[in-house]
Amino acid sequence: MNNFAYCSPTKFIFGKGEENNVGQYMKELGSKKVLIVYGGKSAEKSGLLGRVRESLKKADVAYVELGGVQPNPRYELALEGMDIVKKENVDMLLAVGGGSVADTAKCIAVGVYDDGDAWEDFYVGNKEVKKAMPVSCILTIAAAGSEGSNGTVITYKGHKFSTGSDALRPVLAILNPELTMTLPAYQTACGVSDIFTHLIERYFTNTPDVSLTDEMCEGLMRNIFKYGNNRRESRKIHKNKKQGTPNLTIFHNIKNIW
């Protein structure tokens, strides 16, 4: 096993209906105004955004919104978010969605404190990220990892680059497995494949004496096999996704151990 430093400042809140308490959580974190970052119509149609707005109102936490995040999230939209943050005096970014939404929020978090161009400085130029706005997440897919990781991947003019820093780890991540139940079967299967692929990447290492992380990976892989094969049986869906959501968070953040 190699020497390592492990940092996980994210507070994970797991359970049914926890998104309804997001306003109180934001208040506890000292937030007075949040920018809700989300994707397309699904968050609205499912009622999730409505519940988030209502919770924020009840807690007297003001909010503004930025929608339109796409897969392979675009830097152009993040630039819009940076402008909103500065004009509206936002003090917290709230990502409601999957990995692309969280990555967009993290890009905004980096860019608002940069005097130059965040893309050129951090994504292309690999400048060290020393300061970032706080980011919170409400996860809607069990195949993101960004809700607990230190990285963000953004696309600009056909190029995709990443940057990372512990300053980018979200301060809060809400994981309600019921929010993943409206996903199409194909997308759920893709998520299962993504989880398993990353586990394999971490499992087949030439670093010696890593039995602890080997057994963690093996346990997670067994769990994925067990709960990933029965997605079509509706009576098992909640139980299966209840298992899948924390699996992803764990595997995506154990890589630092070897």
C-alpha positions in Angstrom: 0.0 0.0 0.0 1.3 3.5 -0.9 1.4 6.5 1.4 -1.8 8.5 1.0 -3.8 11.5 2.3 -7.5 11.0 2.4 -9.9 14.0 2.5 -13.7 13.7 2.6 -15.3 16.9 4.0 -18.6 16.1 2.3 -21.6 15.5 4.6 -23.6 12.7 3.1 -27.3 12.5 3.9 -28.9 9.3 2.7 -32.6 8.4 2.8 -36.1 8.7 1.4 -37.5 12.3 1.1 -34.3 14.0 2.3 -34.4 16.5 -0.6 -37.4 18.0 1.2 -35.1 19.2 3.9 -32.6 20.9 1.7 -33.7 24.4 2.8 -32.9 23.6 6.4 -29.6 22.1 5.4 -28.7 25.2 3.4 -29.6 27.3 6.4 -27.4 25.3 8.7 -24.5 25.8 6.3 -25.1 29.6 6.6 -26.4 30.1 3.1 -28.7 33.0 2.4 -29.0 32.7 -1.4 -28.3 29.7 -3.6 -28.0 29.1 -7.3 -29.9 26.0 -8.3 -28.1 24.3 -11.2 -30.0 21.6 -13.1 -30.4 19.9 -16.5 -33.6 19.7 -18.5 -37.3 18.9 -18.2 -37.0 15.8 -16.1 -36.2 17.6 -12.9 -39.2 19.8 -13.4 -41.6 17.2 -14.6 -40.8 14.8 -11.7 -41.6 17.5 -9.2 -38.1 17.5 -7.7 -37.4 21.2 -8.5 -40.7 22.2 -7.1 -40.0 20.4 -3.8 -36.5 22.0 -3.7 -37.9 25.5 -4.2 -40.6 25.0 -1.6 -38.1 23.7 0.9 -35.8 26.7 0.3 -38.8 29.1 0.7 -39.8 27.6 4.0 -36.3 28.0 5.3 -36.2 31.6 4.1 -33.3 30.9 1.8 -33.4 32.9 -1.4 -32.6 31.2 -4.8 -32.0 31.8 -8.5 -31.8 29.2 -11.2 -29.6 28.0 -14.0 -31.0 25.2 -16.2 -29.9 23.6 -19.5 -26.9 21.5 -18.4 -26.2 18.8 -21.0 -24.2 15.6 -21.0 -20.5 16.6 -21.5 -21.3 19.9 -19.8 -20.4 23.0 -21.6 -18.1 25.8 -20.3 -20.4 28.4 -21.9 -23.2 27.6 -19.5 -20.8 27.7 -16.6 -19.8 31.2 -17.6 -23.5 32.2 -17.4 -23.5 30.8 -13.9 -20.5 32.8 -12.9 -22.2 36.0 -14.0 -25.4 35.1 -12.1 -23.4 34.4 -8.9 -21.7 37.7 -9.1 -24.8 39.7 -10.0 -27.1 38.0 -7.5 -24.6 37.7 -4.6 -25.1 33.9 -4.4 -23.2 32.2 -1.6 -24.0 28.5 -2.4 -24.2 26.4 -5.5 -26.9 23.6 -5.4 -26.5 21.0 -8.1 -29.8 19.1 -8.7 -29.1 16.2 -11.1 -26.3 13.9 -12.1 -22.6 14.2 -12.7 -22.8 16.8 -15.5 -24.8 19.1 -13.3 -22.4 18.7 -10.4 -19.4 19.3 -12.7 -21.0 22.5 -14.0 -21.6 23.7 -10.5 -17.9 23.0 -9.6 -16.7 24.9 -12.7 -18.8 27.9 -11.6 -17.3 27.5 -8.1 -13.8 27.7 -9.5 -14.5 30.5 -12.0 -16.0 33.1 -9.7 -12.8 33.6 -7.8 -10.5 33.6 -10.9 -9.3 36.9 -12.3 -8.5 35.3 -15.7 -10.3 32.7 -17.7 -11.1 29.5 -15.7 -10.9 27.3 -18.7 -7.4 28.4 -19.7 -6.2 28.7 -16.2 -7.4 25.5 -14.5 -8.6 23.1 -17.2 -6.0 23.7 -19.8 -3.2 25.3 -17.8 -3.5 23.0 -14.7 -3.3 26.0 -12.3 -3.8 24.9 -8.7 -7.3 25.4 -7.4 -6.9 27.0 -4.0 -10.3 28.5 -3.5 -13.8 27.7 -4.6 -17.4 28.4 -3.7 -19.2 25.8 -1.7 -21.2 23.3 -3.7 -24.1 21.1 -2.5 -25.7 18.2 -4.5 -29.0 16.5 -4.8 -28.2 13.3 -6.7 -30.6 11.8 -9.3 -28.5 9.0 -10.7 -26.4 6.3 -9.0 -23.5 6.7 -11.4 -22.0 10.1 -10.9 -19.4 10.2 -8.1 -19.0 13.9 -8.5 -21.1 14.4 -5.3 -18.1 13.4 -3.3 -15.1 13.7 -5.5 -12.6 16.5 -6.0 -12.9 16.6 -9.8 -14.8 18.3 -12.6 -14.8 17.6 -16.3 -15.9 20.3 -18.8 -16.2 20.6 -22.6 -15.4 23.7 -24.6 -15.0 24.1 -28.3 -14.9 20.4 -28.8 -12.2 19.8 -26.2 -12.8 18.0 -22.9 -10.5 18.7 -19.9 -10.6 18.2 -16.2 -9.4 19.9 -13.0 -9.4 18.8 -9.4 -8.8 20.0 -5.9 -10.1 19.2 -2.4 -11.5 22.7 -2.5 -14.0 21.4 -5.0 -15.4 18.6 -2.8 -19.1 19.3 -2.2 -20.0 20.3 1.4 -23.3 18.4 1.2 -24.6 15.5 -0.8 -28.2 14.4 -0.5 -28.8 10.8 -1.7 -32.4 9.6 -2.0 -32.6 6.4 -4.0 -36.2 7.1 -5.0 -34.9 10.0 -7.2 -33.3 7.5 -9.5 -36.5 5.5 -10.0 -37.7 7.5 -13.0 -34.5 6.8 -15.0 -35.0 4.7 -18.1 -33.8 1.1 -17.8 -31.1 1.7 -20.4 -29.6 4.6 -18.4 -29.8 2.6 -15.2 -27.9 -0.2 -17.0 -25.3 2.3 -18.2 -24.9 3.4 -14.6 -24.4 -0.1 -13.4 -21.8 -0.7 -16.1 -20.0 2.6 -15.2 -19.8 1.6 -11.5 -18.4 -1.8 -12.3 -15.9 -0.5 -14.8 -14.4 1.9 -12.4 -14.2 -0.8 -9.7 -12.3 -3.0 -12.1 -9.9 0.0 -12.8 -9.2 0.2 -9.1 -9.1 -3.5 -8.5 -6.4 -4.5 -11.1 -3.5 -2.6 -9.7 0.1 -3.7 -9.4 0.5 -2.0 -6.1 1.3 -4.7 -3.5 -0.4 -5.2 -0.1 -3.8 -3.7 -0.8 -6.0 -6.4 0.6 -8.2 -3.8 2.4 -9.2 -2.0 -0.8 -9.3 -5.3 -2.8 -11.9 -6.6 -0.4 -13.8 -3.3 -0.6 -13.9 -3.5 -4.4 -15.0 -7.2 -4.2 -17.8 -6.4 -1.8 -19.0 -3.6 -4.0 -18.8 -5.7 -7.1 -20.8 -8.5 -5.5 -23.4 -5.9 -4.5 -23.6 -4.6 -8.0 -24.2 -8.1 -9.4 -26.8 -8.8 -6.8 -28.8 -5.6 -7.1 -28.1 -4.7 -10.7 -29.6 -7.8 -12.3 -33.2 -7.3 -11.1 -34.1 -3.8 -12.2 -37.2 -4.9 -14.1 -39.0 -6.2 -11.1 -40.8 -3.2 -9.7 -41.2 -4.5 -6.2 -37.4 -4.7 -6.0 -36.5 -1.4 -7.6 -36.4 0.7 -4.4 -34.3 -1.9 -2.5 -31.9 -2.3 -5.5 -31.4 1.4 -6.0 -31.1 2.0 -2.3 -28.1 -0.3 -2.5 -26.7 1.1 -5.7 -26.6 4.8 -4.7 -24.1 4.5 -1.8 -22.1 1.9 -3.8 -21.2 4.6 -6.4 -20.2 7.2 -3.7 -18.0 4.7 -2.0 -16.1 3.3 -5.0 -15.5 6.7 -6.6 -13.7 7.9 -3.5 -11.5 5.0 -2.4 -9.0 5.4 -5.2 -6.8 7.6 -3.1 -5.9 4.6 -0.9 -3.5 3.0 -3.4 
